[in-house]
Amino acid sequence: MAQRVAFYTLGCKLNFAETSTISRQLLDAGLEKAEFTDGADLYVINTCSVTDQADKKCRKVVQEALRFNPNAYIVIVGCYAQLKPQEIAEIPGVDMVLGAAEKFNLTAHLSSLAKESKARIHQSQVKEVYDFVPAFSRGDRTRTFLKVQDGCDYFCSFCTIPLARGKSRSANVPDTIRYVMDAAAPGVREIILSGVNLGDFGINHDASFFDLVKELDRQVPVDRFRISSIEPNLLDDRIIEHVAASRKFVPHFHIPLQSGNDDLLKRMRRRYDRALYTDRILSIKELMPHACIGVDVIVGFPGEDEARFLDTYQYLNELPISYLHVFPYSERVNTTAFKMKEAVPRQLRMQRSEMLRILSEKKRHAFYLEHAGTTRAVLFEAENKNGMMEGFTDNYIKVRVPYDPLQVNEVVPTELGGPHADGVLQGMPMPFAMMRNN
């Protein structure tokens, strides 16, 4: 049986939370955690399927693991493992593939791990995946990513996530509160609420994400809650108003847009139009002018001609947002969009992506400069980078100050100055200063 285990995670923060949970399960079963380069007996690789590079990335990580220990057992879990288990089983060196319903039961398979000519596959049909398994990251005591929702019922035309993770599901509110209490271990200052479609929390329990937000604010003793990505049609006024009045929920939203053109939004099968999206952004800024708002955008979706792209670009340029996450469209075989005509050449996708990334940097720089000269609470992290330390304000501005061990993992009122050469704001911590209203 394997004695030492190492992990590698591809993809989103949700995957990192799940890897952390699988890691704790294996350590509780008696295994010892090792670094990837230490030549572990067992490697667990948690995969992603968002782009068309999943196969290439998975193969590369397997090859690297076997370079450090040619006799290691290799187990593949995650979205790619659910979508294409047979394809993964053919990768040389892979010993086991666990689908969406099986990945949290790896400990039950430890005794059956064996080096055979072909990997064993344990995978249920995704429509049979009903159970919700909470997960949270641990190891970074400053902040924890907590999965409170899984799966998605939306079936956007470009996305394979419903096929990889199954239907939307979560625990009920009381059970979720208990999971959050477990995650809020001593030293955890911030919890990031995560999910595949976070705003759908409670859909199978006659509850809502707003119900959860209220109870977390009331019951859980942490300094900060941060909401990760939430769909605009599920971000209602009650949530926005509660965050605006809360001492714990921070003024930071990440709201997927994908396209600023209504024709493309329809082709993508998104559940909102540009008018609704604009209303959500303006509602946030009316109550919280200092709020940070991040936006996901897909570039080069089929049918995105120059006029539609420029429509999106101009819309984003005028919208009071803070930064963009830009994704060149990637063909996925099991999606409706894969069959659509009017494909955008890959080179053009890259060019348009670069235009939006430049716009994102301009937006972020302007947002940072708006706050220079103000004082905001910064949660400082532990890493000493050449005598400096970094942290984030409540509204997600990165700040750098001289290293001080007394400020590690502390929320400190900090006066924000001008930017360093890399754009990060300079800061002057004021532990005994009174916070100004900003």
Buried (B, 14 or more C-beta within 10 A) or exposed (E): EBEBBBBBBBBBBBBBBBBBBBBBBBEEEEBEBBEBEEBBBBBBBBBBBBBEEBBEBBBEBBEBBBEBBEEBBBBBBBBBBBBBBEBBBEBEBBBBBBBBBBBBEBBEBBEEBEEEEEBBBBBBEBEEBEEBBBBBBBEBBBBBBBBBBBBBEBEBBBBBBBBBBBBBBBBBBEEBBEBBEEBBEEEBBBBBBBBBBBBBBBBBBEBBBBBBBBBBBEEBEBBBBBBBBBBBBBBBEBBBEBBBEBEBBBBBBBBBBBBBBBBBBEBBBBEBBBEBBBEBBEBBBEBBEBBBBBBBBBBBBBBBEEEBBBBBBEBBBEBBBBBBBBBBBBBBEEBBBBEBEEBBEEEBBEBBBEBBBEBBEEBBEEBBBBBBEBBBBBBBBEEEEEEBBBBBBBBBBBBBBEBBEEBBBBBBBBBBBEBEEEEBBBBBBEEEEEEEEB
